[in-house]
């Protein structure tokens, strides 16, 4: 017999309560995504979760991974080959420099303030946090873009930048692991390239198959199971073969649109109809991992990592945009859309426990990343909205929430 309360009850309450808070947030001009995180925090084990005996078990990780896969698919489908040809150099420069900026600032901050953290090997600790700092969570950024229907150069560049960010983060993390393990730079780059190449190849093959299927399916209701099944298939392969589900699903979205050609929009309308449900599930579950003890025990590292990464992202993104001659609007405000951090960072932190160099400090790294993830998921959407507003890509009309979603075509 299933223990009370069952998973369905927990998930139902999280969805309904998250939706209510999200609707209230929209009324007061607050990003719905941040409200979803607050809803999850309220039902965390240290708050109402303890009262009602709620338990967020392994099923939450599965739902989170699926949600990330769907979000990555939508991001991949947001761009076309002509767009990349037109602004590809600018995208690559911004993605590269904002990653390096975060890595450098976090490493220097932890290394220079090392004496504060007694009984910890400071160089491995600084390397670990620096390599994790490069990643950006696409979910918070794309949720805010969709809620406010933002459009313009900053919005377009943001989507492409977060798509590349995961690849750069994986490369930097793999290089760091190989460096601390004493491996050569060539070997570490080879392993990272193989993982990224496998993810892109699997996404490309699945994208071709999905495009072929959808050419012969004209009803939107029948397209949805085909598209969702393809996303789940790619995510499952990624978990089984240990490559990035985010990269694979982005590749699936981008290349399926490319292979289908003029009818590419039909690949995304059915999924976009359910995107708000995906955001509610993903962000309420993120908030439900809140722990008071983590914030209390490692508040110094949490604050140091948080502010150092924010400074690095803002400075690096601005530099990358400036070096490619981007408009002033882009140079000043694009960095604010790259602040959120979530699932990929937590996944990288968890892998450190398998490395001998980090075994003793891995519990600290995981706890700090979990704590900062909650902070980033809560305030990250506010950063995104602030940057888009300053860039003039959110009009008063577009800040009103969408009350009647259009049905799938």
Secondary structure, DSSP 8 states (H G I E B T S, - for coil): ---SS-HHHHHHHHHHHHHHHHHHHHHTT--HHHHHHHHHHHTSTTTHHHHTT----HHHHHHHHHHHHHHHHHHHTT--HHHHHHHHHHHHHHHHHHHHHHHHHHHHHHHHTGGGSTTS-HHHHHHHHHHHHT---HHHHHHHHHHTT--SHHHHHHHHHHHHHHHHHHHHHHHHHHHHTT--HHHHHHHHHHHHHHHHHHHHHHHHHHHHHHHT---HHHHHHHHHHHHHHHHHHHHHHTS-HHHHHHHHHHHHHHHHGGGGGGGTHHHHTTHHHHHHHHHHHHHTT--HHHHHHSHHHHHHHHHHHHHHHHHHHHHHHHHTT--HHHHHHGGGGG----HHHHHHHHHGGGSGGGTTTHHHHHHHHHHHHHHHHHHHHHHHHHHHHHTT-S-TTTTS--SS-----
